């Protein structure tokens, strides 16, 4: 396992180059909100270095990434709104239960898979919440 830290947008390309130089075969991009902001660059570098990459949010896959598996951000923001409403109506934050994402989705990008020379197993395609062609 190789861990490659990135602290700012300028470090994305050198990080991918370093991973490529080390012979990394695949990558999992963590769920850092900064990666979300830089998703176009991250997806572009993964394609440039022909590096199959799995992301934590569907927005990476719709931007051209190979696949994503993680919480539905829209659902998470709905939960934030509901929590906020409860607090604004007088609930004490310390009294509210901890809530975590319930809806998790798998999104696969077949176009990117073909570009990388990969094929998803039929069993994985059957379990996907969305398949981008």
N, C-alpha and C positions, 0 to 999 in steps of 0.2 A: 504494500500500500504506500502510495506517495501522497503527501499533503502539500498543496501549493497555495500559499496565502497570497491574497491580492488586497491591497489597501486603498487603491484608487484606480480610476479608469485607465491611466497611462500604463499601469502594470498588467493589464489584461493580455496584450499581445506577447510581451516577454514571458508571462506565465505559461501561455500555451506553447511557446517555443521551447521552454524548459521541459515541459511535459513530453513534448515530441522528442526532444533530444534524449530523454531518459527512457524512451521506448514504451511509454504508457499506452495501453491498448484501448482503454475506455475511461470515461470520467463521470463522476457524479458531482453536479454543482449544488452546493449547499443553499439553503433557503434564506440567505442574507438579503435584506431589502435593497442593498446597494447593487447586488447582482441583478435584481429585478429592474433597476433603473438602467443598467448597462446591458440588458438582455440582447439587444441587436448586435452589439460588439462581441458578446460572449458567443452567441450562435454563429456569427460570421467567422470567428477564430476557430471554433470547433469544426466548421465546414472546411476552412482553409487547411487545417492540419489533419483532416480526414480522421477525426476523433469521435467515435460514437459517444454521445453524451446523454445522460438522464438528468432531468431537471425536477425541481420540486413544485413547479407551477405550470399550468397549461399554457400561459402566455408565451413561454419560451418555445413550446412546440408549435404554436400557431405562428410564431415568428420564424419558423424554419428549423427548429431543433428536432432531434430524433424522437425523443419520448419524454413524457413527464408523468410523475406519480406523486400526488400530494393533495392537500386540502384545496377545496374550491374557494378561491378568494372572495368571490361574490357572496357566498354563504357566510364566510367568516365576517365580512363587513356587515352583513345583516345582523349577525350576533352582536357585533360591537354596537350597532344602532339600538338594538333591544336593551342591551346592558345600560347604555347611556340614558335611554328613556326611563329605565327603572331608577337610576340615580337622580335624574332630574325630577322624578315624582316623589323623591324623598327617601329612597332606599339607601342604606348605608353600604358603601362599597365593601367593607369588611364582612358584612352579613351575606353578601351574594356568593353563590357557589362558583367554583372554578368551572369554566366551560371550555371544551376543546372541540375542534372541528369534528363533525359527524360525517359529512360528505367528503369522501376521498375519491379522486378520479384518476383513471389511467388514460392518457391521450398518446396515440402513436401517429407518426408522420411517415406515410409510405413513400412519399416522394424523396424525402431525405434518406430513408433506408436504402432506396434504389441507388441514389447518388453515392452512398457509402459502400455499395456492393453487399448490402445486408438484406435478409428477409426475416420478418417476424414469424415465429411458429403460429400455426393456425389456432392453437389453443390460446395463445396470448391475444391474437386478433379478436377471438370470440369473447374475451373478457374485457376488452377495452371499452371505455365509456364513449370514446370518439376515435375514429380513424380518419386522419386527414389524407386525402388522395392527392 
